[in-house]
């Protein structure tokens, strides 16, 4: 079972920051889940929200700020907003990275970065999972590069996630744990899907997901996995 840190180790260090990811790696995870947006100057930054207000000392929409402007901000008064490349350089192909496409138009740039790391830095496409709730972004990745593993995120329906996954040749679904039963996990796996579930934090739910036989768990508390 894959043990994945959610936005690094969100429960311990500010989400989607280099120190949070380092914390997760220290817990012996197999990989980390991170979120990406395009900023105004065209780079992919690792950040969850569409706006800066909740976790930084900045305000407004992230996409309207350049990388230079974003780098001047602090997450939780302490940490820098990293670029996707900074995170990949830290992971150095030793860990799986699940890149969730958050902002619109993130697919093409994400594909370009992944292609560069595969062709120039010794990564394999199987070191990546690209996931999203936004079907059009996953469709864009599929049209650009059919070698990148895709995962369909859902908090609504396992059946609908599988149905859409078939259209983009995805064999991974990422359902919220509240959607899962022993039966629908087994059925998905029998149909050839891997089931990675989120965001599973308390010990009882972690134990239940393990009993269901899920393929991976994404958690704010990766040490509990």
N, C-alpha and C positions, 0 to 999 in steps of 0.2 A: 504494500500500500504506500502510495506517495504521501509524504509528509511535507506540506507546503505552508510557508509563512505568508499570512495575509497582509499585503502592503509592507512586507518585512515582518517585524514582530510588533504589531500595532499596540498590543496591550502593554508593552514595556517602553517603547521609544516612539516618538512622533512618526506617524505613518509615511511611507513612501520616501523616507530619507535614507541616506547612506548608513548612518549609525543604526537605524532600525533594521535594515537588511543585514548588516554585520551581526546584530544581535540574533537574528533568526539563524544565520549560518552557524553561530556559536552553539545553537541548540541541536545541531546535527540534522537539519532539514535536508530533504532531497532537492528542494527548490523554493522559489518565492513567486508570489503573485504581485504584480505592480500595475499601475494605471498610467496611460499616456494621453496627453493632449498636444496639439500643435500650438505653438506660441506665435506671436505676430511676425517674428523674424524667420519662422519656418522650421525651427528645431522642435524635436519631440522632447517634452519635459515629463518627468514622472510625478504625477499629481492626480488626486482623485476628483476633486470638485471642479465644477465649471467656473466657480468664482473663488476669489482669493480670501474672502472674509473670514471663513470659519477657522482656518488653521495658520494664517499668516498675518503679518502686520500691514499687509496691503489690502486693497479693496477693488472691487469690480471684476469684470470677466477676465479670466486668464488669457484667452485668445487675443485680447487687445493689447497685451504687453509683450515687449521683445524679451529675448533671453537675457540681455544685459540688465533690463529693468527687473526681471524676475530674480536674477542672481543677487540683487541688492536687498531682496526681502528675506525675512526669517520665518521659518516654520516653527511655531510654538516658541517664538522669541530666541531661538537657538540655532536652528539648522538651515542649511541651504536647500533650495529646490534642485534636485539633480536632473541631468539630461539622461535619456535612455542609454546613450553610450557610456556615461559614467557608471551606471549600474552594471551594464554588460562587462565593462572592464574589471569591475570588482568581482563579479561572478566568475569571469575567466573560464568559461565553458566547463567548469567543474560542477555546476548545478543547473537544473532545469529552470527556465524562466517562463512564467505565464504572463504575457503582455495583454492586458485588457485594453481594448480600444474604447476610449471614453468619448473624446471629442469627435466631431464630424471631420471627415477628410483625413483621418489618421492612417488609413490603410496603406496608401502609396508610400508615404515616408517610412512607415514601419517595415514594409517589404524591402525598401531600399537599404535600410540599416541592417536588417537580417541578412540580406544578400551579401552585403559588404563583410559582415562578420563570418559568414560561411566561406566566401571566396578568398578573403585576405587574412583571417585570424584563426582559422582552424576549427571553427564551430561546425556543428552538423545541424541540419534542419530539425532533427529530432531533439535538439537541445531547447527548442522553443515550442510553446503553445501560444497561439493568438486567439483570444476569446473576446466576445462582445455580446451585449444585449441588442446591439444595433445590427440588424440583419444586412443592411446595405453595406456596412463596413466589411463584414465577413465575405459578402459576395465580391466586393472589390479585391480583397486579398486573394480569393479563389481565382478571379480572372487574371490577376497579375502573376501569381506564382502558386502552382498547384502542389508544390513540394512542402509548403509550410503547413504544419498541423494546425487545424482549426478546432475550436471548441465553442459550442452554442450555450450561452448563459441563459438561465431561466429562473424566474421566481413564480411562474404561473402554471406551467404544464410540462411534464416530462414527455408526454406523447407529442406535443407540438414541437418541442425542442428536437426530438428525433426526426420528425417529419421534415423540418427545415434542414437539419444536418444532412439528410440524404441529398438535398439539392446542391450542396457544396462539397460533397464527398467527405464530410467530416465524420470521424468515428469517435468523437469525444463530446460528451454533454456535461455541463456544469450546472446542475440543479441546486436550488436552495434545499437545505436538509429537510425542511418542513414538508417538502413534496414527496419524500422518499419512503417507500415501504420495502420490506424484504422482497416482495414479489416484483415490484416494478424495477428494482435494481437488477434482479436476476434476469428478468425479461429483456431489459436493455442489453445486458451483457451477452445473453444468448443471441441477440440480434447483431452482435459485433461491436457494440459501443463500450467505451470506457466511461465510468461514472465517477467524476470528481465533484465533491460537494462542499458547500460553503455556507455561512461562516460558522464553523462548529467549535464552540468554546468551552462548554461545561463538560465535566468528566462523564456524566451520564449519557449525554448526547453523543459524545465521541465513542463511548463504548457501544452504543446502539448502532451507529454508522459502521463501526468495525464488524459488528455482528451481522449486519446486512451484506457485508462483503464488498463495500465500495472500493473503487480503485485508487482513490485519493481523497484526502481531507485537507481543506484550506482553513487555517485557524489564526486568530489573533494571538493565541497562546501556543505557539508551535512546540514549546517544551512539553505540553500535555499530550502530544501525539505519540 
